[in-house]
């Protein structure tokens, strides 16, 4: 276990002072009141006891908690940082993961002062930096430096009296003297400031900062305000014929968002405006009909499979059309969020004229990087298993079948951070 700094439940609170050389000293210039920067690997029964520092945090009515971590399980509840009154039941302030969702809560002897939770999830085994900021205007949750949820409700350390315990990786109260909500994974850093960090600071403290657009999509997913999603493209997005009566990838996305994420997300609308045979040039020409007309908040574009077979739509013309489409999306009222999704690979034996589709997927990735757009790379995803095109995912060697559409949906769901292994959409097995 690398650089493990942990305490076992048997208790060794006296060790708490040894962690992190510069860890806990308040310094001039707005440095954090607490900065534990020694990574700890936790196996679901261990924790780091920082109780000798809880007194410095207890008076805070405003400020920031920031934690960088990586999970190794899908535990239902995992504490990142918690301060509590160990002599009372349910008196704590906790930043944790609940079923993978980011949750911030404060309770006073069972009375809930605040409890906010995202629909987006962060127990995917990747490195994440999450934060909660609290001031007079309310509470905001952040991931990768980007705001993902806001509420006018607020409570911080000062809202919970009698704080005597502080730990990474567990919560402690009188009903659970051995602790609860243990974390499984690595907590790389945990910090607390007595002020609210701005977005630039949060990004700077995130080893893997998120794209601003990924944060905006998370805000849409985590908001209770209804949103319209437009999913557009060619016959693959259209879902024409080749799904064999099963759901297309936009239909799987619809089920995941409008039903499985719970009310009131069922008041979101997902519009599939894909048209069989469409090219990027046609989508540019028909943008008003296929995108603008629906007043979207998020616009997903999967296009290119027909471009390669159309005269005049080589990679550079395709690039120019994608740049135009991204700009047109951003120019709509409310500045909707564009998402680019690459086409899937095809069977080279059946479609030798479209083997060069890999170049189009590459161009889309380059446009996404240059324009700071979220990119869902299905082409690379399908070739991860050894570089061979997975023919079992194709109906005619080009169009995804029912299994291929589910694979497209899973990649979209994972990249937009709403994957849940317990969901019917995510766990579907297509025979």
Order of alpha helices (4+ residues) and beta strands (2+ residues): beta-beta-beta-beta-alpha-beta-beta-beta-beta-beta-beta-beta-beta-beta-beta-beta-beta-alpha-alpha-beta-alpha-alpha-beta-alpha-alpha-beta-alpha-beta-alpha-beta-alpha-alpha
